[in-house]
Amino acid sequence: MKKHTIILFAAVLTLTLAACNNSNNKQNPEATAPVVTEGGLKVAYIDTDTLLAKYQYAIDLEQQLKDYTEQQRRYGQQQVEAFQKDYNNYLQTGSTMTLTQQQAKEAELKQRAEKMQTLEQELMAKVAEKQATETAKVMNAIYAFVREYNAANQQFDIIYTKQATLYINPAMDITNEIVNGLNEEYKNLKK
């Protein structure tokens, strides 16, 4: 039963890889990973932790996300500080206002206080949305590259991720080839 689950997982992963589009040729005549066959299938794996740690595009997007998160945090902090300043100013000068002016200012401050309560959630949602978008970009780039790399080189039947299994023969590891190819492609795109 476990063997069928692994084969099903591999089939889903292979279909996912095949669904990605990218028109660049990824042929690498010096592909070094040996073709290891299991039951007639040519199998390889990629260590996704290593891949994401070494893929410059993923590293750059992670830094951009950190910068965006910090920008959103600062914006939220500025909004809270501005509200506190206005509120304190009202406490000091409110007695010089007419009753109508006081009521208008209190209504404005109440509305802003309610906005402050939801602001943090809104900013966190923006960060989560950007993170999902950036993660999808990285994964799409990886899937497209792996699909084209596979077609141009080894033509594996299955490419696993290391994290999905308990043990894989290290001879089946193509992670470094994929990382090198992805980084080369990214460097060319940045030019």
C-alpha positions in Angstrom: 0.0 0.0 0.0 2.8 2.4 0.8 4.5 1.8 -2.5 1.2 2.8 -4.3 1.1 6.0 -2.2 4.6 6.9 -3.2 3.9 6.2 -6.9 0.7 8.3 -6.7 2.6 11.1 -5.0 5.3 10.9 -7.7 2.7 10.9 -10.5 1.0 14.0 -9.0 4.4 15.7 -8.7 5.3 14.8 -12.3 1.9 16.1 -13.5 2.5 19.3 -11.6 5.9 19.8 -13.1 4.5 19.1 -16.6 1.8 21.7 -16.1 4.3 24.6 -15.8 5.3 26.6 -18.9 8.6 28.2 -19.7 10.0 28.6 -23.2 13.8 28.7 -22.5 15.9 25.7 -23.4 17.5 24.2 -20.3 19.7 21.6 -22.0 22.8 20.8 -20.0 25.1 18.5 -21.9 27.3 18.1 -18.8 24.5 16.7 -16.6 26.2 14.6 -14.1 23.6 12.9 -12.0 23.5 9.2 -12.8 20.3 7.7 -14.0 19.2 5.2 -11.3 16.4 2.9 -12.2 13.9 1.3 -9.9 11.6 -1.3 -11.4 12.2 0.1 -14.9 11.6 3.7 -13.9 14.3 6.3 -14.1 14.2 8.1 -10.7 15.9 11.2 -9.2 15.3 13.6 -6.3 15.8 17.2 -5.4 16.5 18.4 -1.8 14.1 21.4 -1.7 15.6 22.8 1.5 19.0 23.0 -0.2 17.4 24.2 -3.4 15.6 27.1 -1.7 18.6 28.0 0.4 20.9 28.3 -2.7 18.5 29.6 -5.4 19.2 33.3 -5.7 15.8 34.2 -7.0 14.2 32.6 -3.8 16.8 34.4 -1.7 16.0 37.7 -3.4 12.3 37.3 -3.1 12.6 36.3 0.6 14.6 39.6 1.2 11.9 41.6 -0.7 9.2 40.0 1.5 11.2 40.9 4.7 11.5 44.5 3.4 7.8 44.6 2.5 6.9 43.2 5.9 9.0 45.8 7.6 7.5 48.6 5.5 4.0 47.5 6.5 5.0 47.3 10.2 6.5 50.9 10.0 3.3 52.1 8.3 1.2 50.6 11.0 3.4 52.1 13.7 3.2 55.6 12.1 -0.6 55.4 11.9 -0.8 54.5 15.6 1.6 57.3 16.6 -0.3 59.8 14.5 -3.5 58.8 16.2 -2.0 59.0 19.7 -0.6 62.4 18.9 -4.0 63.7 17.7 -5.8 62.1 20.7 -3.3 63.7 23.1 -3.7 67.0 21.3 -7.4 66.8 21.7 -7.1 66.1 25.4 -5.1 69.2 25.8 -7.0 71.6 23.5 -10.5 70.1 23.6 -11.7 72.5 26.3 -11.1 75.4 24.0 -13.5 74.0 21.3 -17.2 74.5 21.0 -19.4 71.6 21.9 -20.1 71.0 18.2 -16.3 70.9 17.5 -15.7 68.6 20.4 -18.4 66.2 19.2 -17.0 66.2 15.7 -13.5 65.6 16.9 -14.6 62.8 19.2 -16.5 61.1 16.4 -13.4 61.4 14.2 -11.2 60.0 16.9 -13.6 57.1 17.6 -13.7 56.2 13.9 -9.9 56.3 13.7 -9.6 54.2 16.9 -11.8 51.6 15.3 -9.6 51.7 12.2 -6.5 51.2 14.4 -8.1 48.0 15.7 -8.4 46.5 12.2 -5.2 48.0 10.8 -2.9 45.3 12.1 -5.1 42.6 10.7 -5.2 44.3 7.3 -1.5 44.7 7.2 -0.9 41.1 8.2 -3.3 40.0 5.4 -1.4 42.1 2.9 1.9 40.5 4.0 0.3 37.0 3.8 -1.1 37.7 0.3 2.3 38.9 -0.9 4.0 35.9 0.6 1.6 33.5 -1.2 2.2 35.4 -4.5 6.0 35.3 -4.1 6.0 31.6 -3.1 4.0 30.8 -6.2 6.5 32.7 -8.4 9.4 30.7 -7.0 7.6 27.4 -7.2 6.4 28.1 -10.8 10.0 29.0 -11.8 11.4 25.8 -10.2 8.7 23.5 -11.7 9.1 25.0 -15.2 12.9 24.7 -15.0 12.8 21.1 -13.7 10.4 20.1 -16.4 12.5 21.5 -19.2 15.8 20.3 -17.6 14.4 16.8 -17.4 13.2 16.9 -21.0 16.6 18.1 -22.2 18.8 15.9 -20.1 18.1 12.8 -18.1 14.4 12.3 -18.9 13.6 10.9 -15.6 10.2 9.2 -15.1 9.9 10.5 -11.6 11.6 13.3 -9.7 10.9 13.2 -6.0 11.5 15.8 -3.3 13.8 14.5 -0.6 11.4 15.6 2.1 8.7 13.3 0.9 10.7 10.1 1.7 12.6 8.6 4.6 15.6 7.4 2.6 16.8 8.0 -1.0 20.1 6.8 -2.5 22.4 9.9 -2.7 23.4 8.9 -6.2 19.9 10.0 -7.3 20.4 13.6 -6.1 20.2 16.2 -8.9 19.8 19.2 -6.5 23.1 20.9 -7.3 22.5 20.6 -11.1 19.0 22.2 -10.7 20.3 24.9 -8.4 23.1 25.8 -10.8 20.8 25.9 -13.7 18.2 28.0 -11.9 20.8 30.5 -10.7 22.2 30.7 -14.2 18.8 31.3 -15.7 18.0 33.9 -13.0 21.4 35.7 -13.6 20.6 35.9 -17.3 17.1 37.3 -16.6 18.5 40.0 -14.4 20.9 41.3 -17.1 
